[in-house]
Amino acid sequence: MPIELEHHAMWAIKQLNLDLDKANNLRKLQISELEELRNDAYDNARIPKNRTKLFHDKSIHRKNFIPGQNILLYNSTVHLFPGKLKTRWSGLYIVHTVYPHSAIEIFEPKSGNIFEVNGQRLKPSYTTESESHVIFELGLCDPVYI
């Protein structure tokens, strides 16, 4: 009986006294595998993000304005007190100067004022010059004061 206990004791000591070099190498291998898994997960997450970005970018309509072009200005004050069929686009303005950082200087022919606005508040007006003169003469557009 004592010989069996001695054998089990030796086996337990042998199992507990692991080689530290082997343990270090195994741990380094596990860490590198974990890092590879993280990189793969990052790459796989980037694929649908790129696909979503391309889909979103296709739906953006770029606005290019040139000096002398007729435009409409978005009136944000109408947004606070909306009428039933009241339009939020006002005036018929003319592009005076286009800056590279999307700021645009516009000219109001009715009062002769020139002011700068953000290009995102503008949209092109597809009216002819004869229509625009009739609109201003009849007073169908509301001037915007900024």
Secondary structure, 3 states (H helix, E strand, C coil): CHHHHHHHHHHHHHHHCCCHHHHHHHHHHHHHHHHHHHHHHHHHHHHHHHHHHHHHHHCCCCCCCCCCCEEEEECCHHHHCCCCCCCCEEEEEEEEEECCCCEEEEECCCCCCEEEEEHHHEEECCCCHHHHHHHHHHCCCCCCCC
